[in-house]
Amino acid sequence: MITIILSGGKSSRMGKDKGLTIYHQKPLVSYAIDQSQRTGMEPFIYINIEYLNLYSQFIPSGRILYDDPNSSVEGPLKGIVSAITKFPGHDFLFLSV
């Protein structure tokens, strides 16, 4: 099973990327990563490529994946479609920040 954390998006209601919002001295995405690792899974973080430089500061580059820019799907569904396309035949656990 592959864990995919959907983060690094527009977050239109909040007006900024939720995943990088600091809560108790940690970005919110870190809590999803920690919970996934406690189950023994190393998650992949799916982001909008616009946020690559920001996320690269604290997530290993091999764990960051970004949306397929050619996809006609928008929003969090774009990350889900991209993950299924990248890892065909796998089972997934999707978490969203």
C-alpha positions in Angstrom: 0.0 0.0 0.0 1.2 3.5 -0.9 0.4 6.5 1.3 -0.2 9.7 -0.6 -0.6 12.9 1.3 -2.3 15.6 -0.8 -0.8 18.9 0.1 0.7 22.0 -1.5 -2.4 23.3 -3.2 -4.2 26.6 -3.6 -6.5 26.2 -0.5 -8.9 28.9 -1.8 -10.9 29.2 1.3 -7.9 29.7 3.5 -6.1 31.9 1.0 -2.7 30.2 1.4 -1.2 26.7 1.4 -2.5 24.8 4.4 0.3 22.2 4.4 2.9 24.8 5.2 0.8 26.6 7.8 2.6 26.4 11.2 0.8 24.8 14.1 2.8 24.3 17.3 6.1 25.0 15.6 5.5 22.5 12.8 4.0 22.7 9.3 0.6 20.9 9.2 1.8 18.5 6.6 4.4 17.2 9.1 1.6 15.8 11.3 0.2 13.7 8.4 3.8 12.5 7.6 4.3 11.6 11.3 1.1 9.6 11.5 1.8 7.7 8.3 5.3 6.9 9.6 4.0 5.6 12.9 2.1 2.9 10.9 5.4 1.9 9.2 4.6 3.6 5.8 6.8 6.2 4.2 4.4 8.6 2.5 4.7 10.4 -0.8 3.6 14.1 -0.7 1.7 15.2 -3.8 2.0 19.0 -4.3 1.3 21.6 -7.0 4.7 22.1 -8.7 4.5 25.8 -7.7 5.3 24.8 -4.1 8.3 22.6 -4.9 10.9 24.9 -3.6 9.0 25.5 -0.3 8.3 21.8 0.4 11.9 20.8 -0.6 13.2 22.6 2.4 11.9 20.0 4.8 10.8 16.9 2.8 13.3 14.6 1.1 13.1 15.2 -2.7 12.4 11.5 -3.4 9.2 11.7 -1.4 7.8 14.7 -3.2 5.6 14.2 -6.2 3.8 16.8 -8.2 0.7 17.0 -10.3 0.7 16.0 -13.9 0.6 19.5 -15.6 -1.2 17.9 -18.6 -4.1 16.7 -16.5 -7.4 18.3 -17.2 -8.6 17.6 -13.6 -8.3 20.3 -11.0 -8.0 20.4 -7.2 -7.2 17.5 -4.9 -8.6 15.1 -7.5 -5.7 16.0 -9.7 -3.3 14.6 -7.1 -5.3 11.4 -6.8 -5.4 10.9 -10.6 -1.7 11.6 -10.8 -0.9 9.1 -8.1 -3.0 6.3 -9.7 -1.3 7.0 -13.0 2.2 7.0 -11.5 1.7 3.8 -9.5 -0.7 1.6 -11.5 -1.9 -1.6 -9.8 -1.2 -0.4 -6.2 -3.5 0.1 -3.3 -3.6 3.6 -1.8 -4.2 5.4 1.5 -4.9 9.1 0.7 -4.6 11.7 3.3 -5.3 15.4 2.8 -3.9 18.4 4.5 
